[in-house]
Amino acid sequence: MQLEVFEAALFGDEETFFGMAVAWLQRDIGFDGLLWGKGPVRATLPWDDVRAYGRPANGVSGRAAVAADPVGQCALAAPERAHALTIASACDPGSPALRFWQAWDARHLLILAKPAHDDTAVAWLGLLRATDEPFGPAHCRAMQHRAHAILTAQQLRVAKAARALAWAPAIAQAPMEALTEREMAVAQAYADGRAVKEVARLMGLSASTVQCHLSRVYRKMNVHSKMALRKVLQDRRKHARPA
């Protein structure tokens, strides 16, 4: 399902991507609520843009009253790592942070934060449980892999949208053979600066399969380097925009 998540991130609408990501997390991790946020890097988790699943979204409004959130600080202190926390232990008794997380009906939380490549932004996923059962080591391992992949896919989605809006010099383009959705997904991930092995790991493919896709991409787009591939993808998106 990992490849489908990446394809939904690059080619689907926001709801399709969100639904696919939630479904993948639900396969092996039991939870009754989810928070998915992103925003500029700060001392704690950004709440500028947060989506909720299984909880009312209006809970975000109380975040402004929390000056110091140990949950967010824990996630950011060791990013790209899954943290299983018991809220009553992580937050001081009677603290604004404790009241804030209790308002989400969260007794236990499994959270992972992932900074962007340039460290100017960070995205995070938090899985909530209202029950007394804490998240265990197996849940942490599953979260480590899946949340990292989902947030990477989200970053690719954001980067793709940014490139589509960026100015690119007009060039005369020879007709090109169309890429399949899978070839385009591999091309996007590779052109963003990732190595073949990393693309393979993130998309749930073998390195040889990624190499085969890239060979077809290079042939179809008549390019011979990663830099040229990135340039052609930018220019094609520029010319694809309606006048």
Secondary structure as GFF3:
##gff-version 3
##sequence-region A 1 243
A	DSSP	alpha_helix	2	11	.	.	.	ID=ss1
A	DSSP	alpha_helix	14	26	.	.	.	ID=ss2
A	DSSP	beta_strand	33	40	.	.	.	ID=ss3
A	DSSP	beta_strand	49	53	.	.	.	ID=ss4
A	DSSP	three_ten_helix	57	65	.	.	.	ID=ss5
A	DSSP	alpha_helix	70	77	.	.	.	ID=ss6
A	DSSP	beta_strand	83	86	.	.	.	ID=ss7
A	DSSP	alpha_helix	87	90	.	.	.	ID=ss8
A	DSSP	alpha_helix	96	103	.	.	.	ID=ss9
A	DSSP	beta_strand	108	115	.	.	.	ID=ss10
A	DSSP	beta_strand	121	129	.	.	.	ID=ss11
A	DSSP	alpha_helix	137	165	.	.	.	ID=ss12
A	DSSP	alpha_helix	181	191	.	.	.	ID=ss13
A	DSSP	alpha_helix	196	203	.	.	.	ID=ss14
A	DSSP	alpha_helix	207	221	.	.	.	ID=ss15
A	DSSP	alpha_helix	226	240	.	.	.	ID=ss16
###
